[in-house]
């Protein structure tokens, strides 16, 4: 599964990351920010994947502007 990481600037394009890369880096990084271009269904699938492996997974939408489309997903994956 490929997911798009949050943009670093408003005009840049989001970078993609594979689910396997997230699994490899969980011991170093447990908080990930994903772009609004990801479907909510994909974020839920990510959460279910790590939940099945015994991780505690928390997700929330972060609004960074007043517009309806100005948000990103914050996902915590904790052992």
C-alpha positions in Angstrom: 0.0 0.0 0.0 1.3 3.4 -0.9 0.4 6.5 1.1 1.2 10.2 0.5 3.1 12.0 3.2 2.1 15.5 4.2 3.4 18.3 2.0 6.3 20.3 3.4 5.0 23.5 1.7 1.6 24.5 0.3 2.7 24.4 -3.3 4.8 21.2 -3.2 3.6 17.8 -4.2 3.3 15.1 -1.5 5.9 12.3 -1.4 4.8 8.7 -1.3 5.8 6.0 1.2 5.2 2.3 1.2 3.7 0.5 4.1 6.8 -1.7 4.4 9.0 1.5 4.9 6.7 2.6 7.8 7.1 -0.9 9.4 10.9 -0.7 9.1 11.1 2.8 10.7 8.7 2.2 13.6 11.5 1.9 16.2 12.8 5.3 15.2 9.6 7.2 14.3 6.1 6.6 15.6 4.3 9.7 14.4 3.4 10.2 10.7 1.7 13.0 8.9 -0.3 12.1 5.8 -1.6 14.3 3.1 -5.3 15.1 2.5 -5.0 13.4 -1.0 -5.1 10.0 0.8 -8.5 8.6 1.1 -10.0 8.2 4.6 -10.5 4.5 3.6 -6.7 4.1 3.1 -5.9 5.7 6.5 -8.4 3.4 8.2 -6.8 0.4 6.4 -3.3 1.6 7.7 -4.7 1.8 11.2 -6.3 -1.7 11.0 -3.1 -3.2 9.6 -1.0 -2.0 12.6 -3.8 -2.8 15.0 -3.8 -6.4 13.9 0.0 -6.5 14.6 -0.6 -5.5 18.2 0.2 -1.8 17.9 -2.0 1.0 19.4 -2.9 3.3 16.6 -4.4 6.8 17.0 -5.5 9.1 14.1 -6.8 12.7 14.0 -7.4 15.3 11.4 -5.4 18.5 11.9 -6.8 21.7 10.4 -4.1 24.2 9.4 -6.3 26.8 7.8 -9.9 28.0 7.6 -10.7 26.3 4.4 -12.6 23.0 4.3 -9.8 21.2 2.4 -7.0 22.5 4.6 -6.2 19.5 6.8 -3.9 16.6 7.1 -3.9 13.3 9.0 -1.7 12.7 12.0 -1.2 9.0 12.9 0.5 7.7 16.0 1.7 4.1 16.0 2.7 3.0 19.5 3.8 -0.4 20.8 
